[in-house]
Amino acid sequence: MNVSLTWQPLAGLDEAAIASWSELARKAEKPNPFSAPEFVLPAARWLTPEHTPWIASIYRSGELIGVGCFTPERANLFIPVPHLRSYRCAHSFRSGLLHLPGESVAVAEALLRFLRDDKPRRHALAFHNVMADCLVMETMRRQLRTAGGRWFERHRFHRPVLRLNTQEEVVKRLPSAVVKDLRRRHRRLQGRGETTFRILQGPQANGRATQTHLELEHDGWKGDAGSSLLSSQAHTRFFQEMMERFRQTGAAVFAETLCGGEVIASSSNLLLGGTLNGFKTGWHHGYAAASPGRLNELLLFEQMPTLWPHATTFDSQAQQDSYLANMLPDRETMMTGVLTTTQLSSHAMTAARFLRPLAYRLERDS
């Protein structure tokens, strides 16, 4: 079937390989911005320079059909066998392999062959926040059962999303109490000055829009807690490079609400395929009574069908207890865990369960 896999460090990819990877990220069956080169390259440069990923590139007759980003890991108290871990940094919300529509089985089988034949052998794959209905995962889990492999789940949750491919008007799918409250706040906000909403994409999603977003994201508790992007030069540089890379592909989107000509709320978003992915939000805390962050999201949701008629989903990329969970009606199940590839590694994972309370304490205290 002419399917092959190449395994190389991120730094070993040339411009042509990165361009093919970027194109795949836009065409993937399940778009995932955290597995795109526009995210991975700046993350590796600024956030994990001592722990950069290796890239599994799967080809069919010379065409790139799948990509996975992993870091080789030694055995530890959580996973007592050598393994590959899906690449992640502080801003990685989910993981998983990218693949073209219809190529999930070929990508899964190519990765399993690589794990079986590569030396030194890795006996497990660790995934953080992978979609529960991931077709590559389903194929690998099914095929590994005969070899004694198992899925050891650590965590599961339901992230909020908004599906647009329905006949019902977007705002009617949102909780009526939330919409009514935000409409009231919007009217009160208009009393402080003319209120407008705008989308910045393409050339408009430039360094100025990025800086405004960074300053609003820093305003308030995130800045006070030192967890905002501006609180760290490395995180600031990461975000600036990431948004510029996505801007060059047309994927970077800023949604802004203005009052009296001043930007009081901004959200950064990434448009891949038919999915608009939320990333970060920020708002002017001098306007907190108007809930500008939530209002900004409502105005974005309302305009999505007009702005991007091909879009089918807004993916919050947020936890199930986030403020967006109270606004969005739909859910996608996410899971974190370890997929063992042999019966021996399954036995090792089972035996290690007695060490996991210690591992959790050490992880919490580190």
Order of alpha helices (4+ residues) and beta strands (2+ residues): beta-alpha-alpha-beta-beta-beta-beta-alpha-beta-alpha-beta-alpha-alpha-beta-alpha-alpha-alpha-beta-beta-beta-alpha-beta-beta-alpha-alpha
